[in-house]
Amino acid sequence: QVQLVESGGGLVQPGGSLRLSCVASGFPFGNYVMRWYRQAPGKERELVASVSPGADITTYADSVKGRFTISRDNVQDTVSLQMNSLKPEDTALYFCNGGSHWGRGTQVTVSS
């Protein structure tokens, strides 16, 4: 059974940091590009970051470049998103994605 389980979300003040994690199971994780998406209320889901199967290529949305870092561990089948210098506009439900597989999301709220 394919599963992607996100964790690490929460409430943080502007300027703070969070680290999201996603544990994958049930599919050949190391063969997939892994991505983090987010969706804010009333907005479309947007791609935040991606990492290639070998972790040698990463891409970021312009809005998070220099603040977020995506990484993966192909032994533990996990993908992470380190988020620094968080802004209120980063508030969203964050989803882990691999191919057609999606997690249920973890909520990130940036507010003072």
Secondary structure as UniProt FT lines:
FT   STRAND          3..7
FT   STRAND          10..12
FT   TURN            14..15
FT   STRAND          18..25
FT   HELIX           29..31
FT   STRAND          34..39
FT   TURN            41..42
FT   STRAND          46..51
FT   TURN            53..54
FT   STRAND          58..60
FT   TURN            62..67
FT   STRAND          68..73
FT   TURN            74..77
FT   STRAND          78..83
FT   HELIX           88..90
FT   STRAND          92..98
FT   TURN            99..100
FT   STRAND          101..102
FT   STRAND          106..110
//
